[in-house]
Amino acid sequence: QVQLVESGGGLVQPGGSLRLSCAASGTIFSINVMGWYRQAPGKQRELVARIHSGGATNYADSVKGRFTISRDNAKNTVYLQMNSLKPEDTAVYYCNLEQFKDGMDYWGKGTLVTVSS
């Protein structure tokens, strides 16, 4: 089984920064994609950023230039550095792991990010 545990959410003022972390444990295959999604109140869950185990990344247009996704494959951990935060970034942020070998998709429980003055 796989578990994903997020950390790093909280309250931050507009223009501020936060760093989210997500540690995966269990049976983790070497080829996978880890990512961050978010869901704001009353809205659908949306992709924020994804990173392949080989290093390729993709970002939602709304966060390009402000957020950076990275990973430590040895620790099975993915990070999301969020800078220049805006009130519209307020959401629950979920970590995701896609494993190609078993075709499984895993989710963390989410961490709340609130951007407000």
C-alpha positions in Angstrom: 0.0 0.0 0.0 1.0 3.6 -0.5 0.5 6.5 1.8 1.0 10.2 1.0 1.5 12.7 3.8 1.4 16.4 3.0 2.7 19.2 5.2 3.5 22.9 5.0 0.1 24.5 4.5 -1.1 27.5 6.5 -2.1 31.1 6.5 0.0 33.6 4.6 -0.5 37.2 3.5 -0.8 38.1 -0.2 2.6 38.2 -1.8 4.0 35.7 0.7 5.5 32.3 0.2 4.9 28.8 1.4 6.6 25.4 0.8 4.5 22.3 0.7 6.0 18.8 1.1 4.6 15.4 0.4 6.3 12.2 1.5 5.3 8.9 -0.1 5.7 5.6 1.7 5.0 2.0 0.8 5.6 0.2 -2.5 6.9 3.0 -4.7 8.1 2.1 -8.2 10.9 4.1 -9.7 9.0 5.4 -12.7 6.1 7.6 -11.6 4.7 11.1 -11.6 4.1 13.1 -8.5 2.0 16.2 -8.5 0.0 18.8 -6.7 -3.7 19.5 -7.2 -5.9 22.0 -5.5 -9.6 22.4 -4.8 -11.1 25.8 -3.7 -14.5 26.0 -2.1 -17.2 25.4 -4.6 -14.8 24.5 -7.4 -13.5 21.4 -9.0 -10.1 19.9 -8.2 -7.5 21.2 -10.6 -3.9 20.5 -11.5 -1.3 22.8 -10.1 1.9 21.1 -11.1 3.3 17.6 -11.9 6.8 16.2 -12.1 8.0 13.0 -13.7 10.6 10.8 -11.9 12.8 11.8 -14.8 12.4 15.4 -14.0 10.0 16.7 -16.7 7.5 19.2 -15.3 4.2 20.8 -16.2 2.3 23.7 -14.6 -1.1 25.2 -14.7 -1.0 28.5 -16.5 -2.2 30.3 -13.3 0.9 29.4 -11.3 3.6 29.5 -14.0 6.5 31.8 -12.8 5.3 31.8 -9.2 5.3 28.1 -8.2 8.1 25.6 -8.5 7.7 21.8 -8.2 10.7 19.6 -7.3 11.3 16.1 -6.0 13.8 14.0 -4.1 13.6 10.5 -5.6 15.7 9.0 -2.9 13.2 10.2 -0.3 10.1 9.7 -2.5 9.2 13.3 -1.6 7.8 16.1 -3.8 7.8 19.8 -2.9 5.9 22.8 -4.1 7.5 26.2 -3.5 4.8 28.8 -3.8 5.9 32.4 -4.2 3.9 35.6 -4.8 0.8 34.0 -3.4 -2.6 35.5 -4.2 -5.9 35.2 -2.5 -7.1 33.1 -5.4 -4.5 30.5 -4.5 -6.5 29.7 -1.4 -7.5 26.0 -1.6 -6.9 22.6 -0.1 -3.8 21.3 -1.9 -3.6 17.5 -2.5 -0.5 15.4 -3.3 -0.9 12.8 -6.0 1.2 9.8 -7.1 0.7 8.0 -10.4 2.5 4.7 -10.8 2.7 3.3 -14.2 3.8 -0.2 -13.3 0.6 -1.0 -11.4 -1.6 1.6 -13.0 -2.5 3.0 -9.6 -3.3 6.6 -8.6 -2.9 7.7 -5.0 -3.9 10.8 -3.1 -3.0 12.5 0.1 -5.6 13.9 2.6 -4.8 17.5 1.6 -3.3 20.5 3.3 -5.1 23.9 3.5 -3.4 27.0 2.1 -5.1 30.3 3.0 -3.9 33.5 1.4 -5.4 36.5 3.2 -4.5 39.7 4.8 
